[in-house]
């Protein structure tokens, strides 16, 4: 999908301010705007004023509107937090979009089970932990960042904007169950509301629930939803409804549910206390669905609880009422607003979004729909596992900044088509394979922790299991460890170096299985660390790399800001080593090399060494004196050595060099497979040409198709191995 020029500029601008925007969210999270705590009500007002200043800085006209007083259950009267209203733009030719959000947050204490202070934004593994990060300060700030980008770039906003930001969100749905009684009476009543399978036992509760549509089950079948991942996200051992995907989705999205929230007045501190409370209040909520109404549900619940109370015959007094109620809300997903949202989501995340229902209670949606008569759109920023109201609420950096543009859809798709992955998973399932996996991961966490974090962030951003991506980076090492047969895939790449005065050329064809076509992209990155990172103490990296989906950059064609240009050819050493550095990580580290001496050190990897092999062809554009090209053949660690088996050939002025996918100088036993035959054939093809001296010669050789079985350039539709890219570094 082609990204409009304006959006491309906006995306880059937002990305360039990544750290500034994280710092702003840190400021917002630090404001304890808990509307449920009377003593922090001034903090809610402070939060509203903070947001007002931000809107005014964007050029918006704003007003803090007083909405009166709130009377608490104990008779205390507090002022409601003001509502922040604003508008930006009044062009009658443009549509007007109303943006709603709330700036108060749920109560939070570190003693609730948080891993960090809830009101101090903490970044860990590309996630931003803090109360309000996901609900709703982070999403509100996302709107402001987008507007700021248009303003900074001098671009006109395509719409007029109105803002409604509340300081007291009605987020908790319907709370009921106020009783004046002994604890046992209350527990008895609450225990009769729902059964062990999650079914609500209140008489009449399902009367108004819409029946299943004829094709509704098919809709749920098509939704990409992994039950195992969902179980892991909610951190439970077993889900309800037999863990059947369609049933789980239906109970999340189309059936009412009842949740018990707590008992007020009961002893809940550490230790024991033999107290019998005179008054306890039980709190529960019911999420209702279309066709149900709060009043009708309240009637059902009151009648049911009163019936049970009468049967119990307790002398205590009981009172039940609905504290707050909100009607269910749905929208027309075929409306142009939703079509635009789908398109926008695909621009950013490169996937078609599922249009789903969700159980979060946001009553203002219906209010806005009824008040304006317009279509209301809920556009998500947070993730399903953000824990908006629970401990360790977080917002993924990729969602806050827009890092989802790392093509999560491509990565998920790549895992489905990667033909070697099933054999890697089979090897991983063996004790020997798992030990090899663990040893290798331990080695990399020690030497290259920053690259493991990159891979973890990729897995998290794409919502795929980390171990699958790591297995792709271990490559055939895992097959050796798991004592499984090595793959015989004739994939291979060809590289030519021509070092003639005025024609200093490095050319490379990147071949891959046809099934992985369209699963690659270029990554341009500028990474600045607070302190030196990993084995080579890298603090700044700036590079461009052709990447396969879900892979670390480095293992194809690359250049960095120090002038290093290099390409990589796979070679197939027979004996591979676990607990060492896979070639993908050596190539990733090479992206940070500042000069040829450091590049040699990275390839040698002293103290550890390579676990498998590759050939790297490189030059430094900014080196002094004559241009030199270098071919480095890297082999797995031999015996008890603690560094790579390494041989480097320098191609001096006046020389040329070819490399396909076999060792030319290192004496290493290779796997006798189809790629070996392909390598020999392509090398033979190059030898039939006259010595190349210019760009035209290079193009002719890299586009050679004379051998029907092992062509240098593979672009026929029937080829199950295809040349996905041809790269040339030309210095004249």
KAPE-V624491 format. One record per pair of residues at least 12 apart in sequence whose C-alpha atoms are under 6 Angstrom apart, sorted by sequence separation. I is the first residue (numbers start at 1). J is the second residue. D is the distance in whole Angstrom. If there is no record, write none. Layout:
i=[I | I]
j=[J | J]
d=[D | D]
//
This chain:
i=[68 | 118 | 119 | 495 | 528 | 545 | 556 | 618 | 634 | 118 | 382 | 495 | 527 | 545 | 555 | 617 | 633 | 494 | 527 | 544 | 617 | 633 | 265 | 494 | 526 | 544 | 616 | 632 | 66 | 264 | 493 | 526 | 543 | 616 | 632 | 65 | 264 | 493 | 525 | 543 | 615 | 631 | 64 | 65 | 263 | 381 | 493 | 525 | 542 | 615 | 631 | 661 | 64 | 263 | 492 | 524 | 542 | 630 | 660 | 64 | 491 | 524 | 614 | 630 | 63 | 262 | 491 | 523 | 613 | 629 | 630 | 63 | 261 | 523 | 613 | 629 | 62 | 261 | 522 | 613 | 628 | 62 | 260 | 522 | 612 | 628 | 61 | 259 | 521 | 522 | 611 | 61 | 220 | 259 | 521 | 610 | 60 | 105 | 258 | 520 | 610 | 60 | 258 | 520 | 580 | 581 | 582 | 609 | 257 | 520 | 555 | 580 | 581 | 582 | 257 | 519 | 580 | 581 | 582 | 256 | 294 | 580 | 256 | 555 | 562 | 678 | 256 | 554 | 609 | 102 | 103 | 293 | 554 | 577 | 608 | 609 | 610 | 553 | 576 | 607 | 608 | 609 | 45 | 576 | 607 | 326 | 329 | 606 | 290 | 605 | 289 | 604 | 604 | 571 | 571 | 570 | 433 | 436 | 569 | 569 | 568 | 433 | 568 | 432 | 433 | 567 | 432 | 567 | 541 | 566 | 427 | 566 | 565 | 408 | 565 | 349 | 427 | 564 | 349 | 564 | 348 | 350 | 563 | 349 | 351 | 563 | 563 | 96 | 98 | 102 | 104 | 95 | 96 | 97 | 98 | 99 | 100 | 101 | 102 | 103 | 104 | 94 | 96 | 98 | 100 | 102 | 102 | 35 | 34 | 90 | 33 | 34 | 89 | 33 | 34 | 88 | 34 | 88 | 87 | 87 | 86 | 493 | 86 | 85 | 85 | 84 | 84 | 83 | 83 | 208 | 208 | 81 | 448 | 447 | 447 | 30 | 29 | 30 | 571 | 570 | 571 | 569 | 26 | 574 | 573 | 574 | 573 | 574 | 181 | 572 | 180 | 477 | 572 | 179 | 202 | 178 | 178 | 253 | 177 | 253 | 177 | 176 | 176 | 474 | 175 | 410 | 175 | 174 | 473 | 174 | 35 | 181 | 181 | 443 | 180 | 180 | 411 | 440 | 10 | 179 | 410 | 411 | 440 | 179 | 439 | 440 | 178 | 178 | 436 | 177 | 176 | 176 | 175 | 176 | 175 | 174 | 174 | 173 | 233 | 500 | 499 | 500 | 499 | 499 | 499 | 498 | 497 | 497 | 496 | 496 | 495 | 495 | 494 | 493 | 490 | 488 | 490 | 488 | 173 | 171 | 171 | 503 | 514 | 513 | 514 | 513 | 514 | 512 | 512 | 511 | 511 | 510 | 511 | 510 | 510 | 509 | 509 | 508 | 508 | 507 | 507 | 506 | 506 | 505 | 505 | 504 | 503 | 502 | 139 | 134 | 135 | 134 | 134 | 133 | 134 | 131 | 133 | 129 | 130 | 129 | 130 | 129 | 128 | 128 | 127 | 128 | 127 | 127 | 126 | 114 | 113 | 114]
j=[80 | 130 | 131 | 507 | 540 | 557 | 568 | 630 | 646 | 131 | 395 | 508 | 540 | 558 | 568 | 630 | 646 | 508 | 541 | 558 | 631 | 647 | 280 | 509 | 541 | 559 | 631 | 647 | 82 | 280 | 509 | 542 | 559 | 632 | 648 | 82 | 281 | 510 | 542 | 560 | 632 | 648 | 82 | 83 | 281 | 399 | 511 | 543 | 560 | 633 | 649 | 679 | 83 | 282 | 511 | 543 | 561 | 649 | 679 | 84 | 511 | 544 | 634 | 650 | 84 | 283 | 512 | 544 | 634 | 650 | 651 | 85 | 283 | 545 | 635 | 651 | 85 | 284 | 545 | 636 | 651 | 86 | 284 | 546 | 636 | 652 | 86 | 284 | 546 | 547 | 636 | 87 | 246 | 285 | 547 | 636 | 87 | 132 | 285 | 547 | 637 | 88 | 286 | 548 | 608 | 609 | 610 | 637 | 286 | 549 | 584 | 609 | 610 | 611 | 287 | 549 | 610 | 611 | 612 | 287 | 325 | 611 | 288 | 587 | 594 | 710 | 289 | 587 | 642 | 136 | 137 | 327 | 588 | 611 | 642 | 643 | 644 | 588 | 611 | 642 | 643 | 644 | 81 | 612 | 643 | 363 | 366 | 643 | 328 | 643 | 328 | 643 | 644 | 613 | 614 | 614 | 478 | 481 | 614 | 615 | 615 | 481 | 616 | 481 | 482 | 616 | 482 | 617 | 592 | 617 | 479 | 618 | 618 | 462 | 619 | 404 | 482 | 619 | 405 | 620 | 405 | 407 | 620 | 407 | 409 | 621 | 622 | 159 | 161 | 165 | 167 | 159 | 160 | 161 | 162 | 163 | 164 | 165 | 166 | 167 | 168 | 159 | 161 | 163 | 165 | 167 | 169 | 104 | 104 | 160 | 104 | 105 | 160 | 105 | 106 | 160 | 107 | 161 | 161 | 162 | 162 | 569 | 163 | 163 | 164 | 164 | 165 | 165 | 166 | 291 | 292 | 167 | 534 | 534 | 535 | 119 | 119 | 120 | 661 | 661 | 662 | 661 | 121 | 669 | 669 | 670 | 670 | 671 | 279 | 670 | 279 | 576 | 671 | 281 | 304 | 281 | 282 | 357 | 282 | 358 | 283 | 283 | 284 | 582 | 284 | 519 | 285 | 285 | 584 | 286 | 168 | 316 | 317 | 579 | 317 | 318 | 549 | 578 | 149 | 318 | 549 | 550 | 579 | 319 | 579 | 580 | 319 | 320 | 578 | 320 | 321 | 322 | 322 | 323 | 323 | 324 | 325 | 325 | 385 | 653 | 653 | 654 | 654 | 655 | 656 | 656 | 656 | 657 | 657 | 658 | 658 | 659 | 660 | 660 | 674 | 673 | 675 | 674 | 361 | 361 | 362 | 694 | 720 | 720 | 721 | 721 | 722 | 721 | 722 | 722 | 723 | 723 | 724 | 724 | 725 | 725 | 726 | 726 | 727 | 727 | 728 | 728 | 729 | 729 | 730 | 731 | 732 | 732 | 381 | 382 | 388 | 388 | 394 | 394 | 395 | 393 | 395 | 392 | 393 | 393 | 394 | 394 | 394 | 395 | 395 | 396 | 396 | 397 | 397 | 391 | 391 | 392]
d=[6 | 5 | 6 | 6 | 5 | 6 | 5 | 5 | 5 | 5 | 6 | 4 | 6 | 4 | 6 | 6 | 6 | 6 | 5 | 6 | 5 | 5 | 5 | 5 | 6 | 6 | 6 | 6 | 5 | 6 | 5 | 4 | 6 | 5 | 4 | 5 | 5 | 5 | 6 | 4 | 6 | 6 | 6 | 5 | 6 | 6 | 5 | 6 | 6 | 5 | 5 | 5 | 6 | 5 | 6 | 6 | 6 | 6 | 5 | 5 | 6 | 4 | 5 | 4 | 6 | 6 | 6 | 6 | 5 | 6 | 6 | 5 | 5 | 5 | 4 | 5 | 6 | 5 | 6 | 6 | 6 | 4 | 4 | 4 | 5 | 5 | 5 | 6 | 6 | 6 | 5 | 5 | 5 | 5 | 5 | 5 | 6 | 6 | 6 | 5 | 6 | 5 | 4 | 4 | 6 | 6 | 6 | 6 | 6 | 5 | 6 | 6 | 5 | 5 | 5 | 5 | 6 | 5 | 6 | 5 | 6 | 5 | 5 | 6 | 5 | 5 | 6 | 5 | 6 | 6 | 6 | 6 | 5 | 4 | 5 | 4 | 5 | 6 | 6 | 5 | 5 | 4 | 6 | 5 | 6 | 5 | 6 | 4 | 5 | 5 | 5 | 6 | 5 | 6 | 5 | 5 | 6 | 6 | 6 | 5 | 6 | 5 | 5 | 6 | 4 | 6 | 5 | 5 | 6 | 5 | 6 | 4 | 5 | 4 | 5 | 5 | 4 | 6 | 5 | 4 | 5 | 6 | 5 | 6 | 5 | 5 | 6 | 6 | 6 | 5 | 5 | 5 | 4 | 5 | 5 | 5 | 5 | 5 | 4 | 5 | 6 | 5 | 6 | 6 | 6 | 6 | 6 | 6 | 6 | 6 | 5 | 5 | 5 | 6 | 6 | 6 | 6 | 5 | 6 | 4 | 6 | 6 | 5 | 5 | 5 | 6 | 5 | 6 | 5 | 6 | 6 | 5 | 5 | 6 | 5 | 5 | 5 | 6 | 5 | 6 | 5 | 6 | 5 | 6 | 6 | 5 | 4 | 5 | 6 | 5 | 5 | 6 | 6 | 5 | 6 | 5 | 6 | 5 | 5 | 5 | 6 | 6 | 6 | 6 | 5 | 6 | 5 | 5 | 6 | 6 | 6 | 5 | 6 | 6 | 5 | 5 | 5 | 6 | 6 | 4 | 6 | 5 | 4 | 5 | 5 | 6 | 6 | 5 | 5 | 5 | 5 | 5 | 6 | 6 | 5 | 5 | 5 | 6 | 6 | 6 | 5 | 5 | 6 | 6 | 6 | 4 | 5 | 5 | 6 | 5 | 6 | 5 | 5 | 6 | 5 | 5 | 4 | 6 | 5 | 5 | 6 | 6 | 5 | 6 | 5 | 4 | 5 | 6 | 6 | 5 | 4 | 6 | 6 | 6 | 5 | 6 | 4 | 6 | 5 | 6 | 4 | 6 | 5 | 6 | 5 | 5 | 5 | 4 | 6 | 5 | 5 | 6 | 6 | 6 | 5 | 6 | 5 | 6 | 6 | 6 | 6 | 4 | 5 | 5 | 6 | 6 | 4 | 5 | 5 | 5 | 6 | 5]
//
